[in-house]
Amino acid sequence: MKKIDIKVLGSGCPSCKTLYEKVLEVAKNIDSSLEVEYITDITKIVELGVMSSPVFVIDDEVITAGQIPSEDEIKDAILSKINK
């Protein structure tokens, strides 16, 4: 399976943690070798040009910012990157 870089960035707030847990669960259901990085460094969020969190990123592309996508949206985003 193609290696992809999955990250959740946030301040550590409850919604950021919720997004991280959802992304982690969906990723593990797709392939147990997928890793999800949780970053709480605000400068990393700013570097992406995003002003709201949580941020869901795959291969340095912002998928969502300021919202928690559904599990289906997360799954579709991950699979579309894997299948490219």
Contacts in CASP RR format, 6 or more apart in sequence:
PFRMAT RR
TARGET T0000
AUTHOR 0000-0000-0000
METHOD contacts of the structure
MODEL  1
MKKIDIKVLGSGCPSCKTLYEKVLEVAKNIDSSLEVEYITDITKIVELGV
MSSPVFVIDDEVITAGQIPSEDEIKDAILSKINK
1 31 0 8 1.000
1 33 0 8 1.000
1 34 0 8 1.000
1 82 0 8 1.000
2 81 0 8 1.000
2 82 0 8 1.000
2 83 0 8 1.000
2 84 0 8 1.000
4 34 0 8 1.000
4 58 0 8 1.000
4 59 0 8 1.000
4 78 0 8 1.000
4 81 0 8 1.000
4 82 0 8 1.000
5 37 0 8 1.000
5 57 0 8 1.000
5 58 0 8 1.000
5 59 0 8 1.000
5 60 0 8 1.000
6 23 0 8 1.000
6 27 0 8 1.000
6 34 0 8 1.000
6 35 0 8 1.000
6 36 0 8 1.000
6 37 0 8 1.000
6 57 0 8 1.000
6 58 0 8 1.000
6 78 0 8 1.000
7 36 0 8 1.000
7 37 0 8 1.000
7 38 0 8 1.000
7 39 0 8 1.000
7 55 0 8 1.000
7 56 0 8 1.000
7 57 0 8 1.000
7 58 0 8 1.000
8 16 0 8 1.000
8 19 0 8 1.000
8 20 0 8 1.000
8 23 0 8 1.000
8 36 0 8 1.000
8 37 0 8 1.000
8 38 0 8 1.000
8 39 0 8 1.000
8 54 0 8 1.000
8 55 0 8 1.000
8 56 0 8 1.000
8 57 0 8 1.000
9 16 0 8 1.000
9 38 0 8 1.000
9 39 0 8 1.000
9 40 0 8 1.000
9 41 0 8 1.000
9 44 0 8 1.000
9 45 0 8 1.000
9 48 0 8 1.000
9 50 0 8 1.000
9 53 0 8 1.000
9 54 0 8 1.000
9 55 0 8 1.000
9 57 0 8 1.000
10 16 0 8 1.000
10 38 0 8 1.000
10 39 0 8 1.000
10 40 0 8 1.000
10 42 0 8 1.000
10 45 0 8 1.000
10 53 0 8 1.000
10 54 0 8 1.000
10 55 0 8 1.000
11 40 0 8 1.000
11 42 0 8 1.000
11 53 0 8 1.000
12 40 0 8 1.000
13 53 0 8 1.000
13 54 0 8 1.000
15 53 0 8 1.000
15 54 0 8 1.000
15 68 0 8 1.000
16 40 0 8 1.000
16 53 0 8 1.000
16 54 0 8 1.000
18 68 0 8 1.000
19 54 0 8 1.000
19 56 0 8 1.000
19 68 0 8 1.000
19 69 0 8 1.000
20 36 0 8 1.000
20 38 0 8 1.000
20 54 0 8 1.000
22 68 0 8 1.000
22 71 0 8 1.000
22 74 0 8 1.000
23 36 0 8 1.000
23 56 0 8 1.000
23 74 0 8 1.000
24 36 0 8 1.000
25 71 0 8 1.000
26 71 0 8 1.000
26 74 0 8 1.000
26 75 0 8 1.000
26 78 0 8 1.000
27 34 0 8 1.000
27 35 0 8 1.000
27 36 0 8 1.000
27 78 0 8 1.000
28 34 0 8 1.000
29 75 0 8 1.000
30 75 0 8 1.000
30 78 0 8 1.000
30 79 0 8 1.000
30 82 0 8 1.000
31 82 0 8 1.000
34 78 0 8 1.000
39 45 0 8 1.000
45 53 0 8 1.000
45 55 0 8 1.000
48 55 0 8 1.000
48 57 0 8 1.000
48 62 0 8 1.000
50 62 0 8 1.000
50 65 0 8 1.000
51 65 0 8 1.000
52 65 0 8 1.000
52 66 0 8 1.000
53 65 0 8 1.000
53 66 0 8 1.000
54 65 0 8 1.000
54 66 0 8 1.000
54 67 0 8 1.000
54 68 0 8 1.000
55 62 0 8 1.000
55 64 0 8 1.000
55 65 0 8 1.000
55 66 0 8 1.000
56 62 0 8 1.000
56 63 0 8 1.000
56 64 0 8 1.000
56 65 0 8 1.000
56 69 0 8 1.000
56 74 0 8 1.000
56 77 0 8 1.000
57 63 0 8 1.000
58 77 0 8 1.000
58 78 0 8 1.000
58 81 0 8 1.000
59 81 0 8 1.000
63 69 0 8 1.000
63 77 0 8 1.000
64 73 0 8 1.000
69 77 0 8 1.000
END
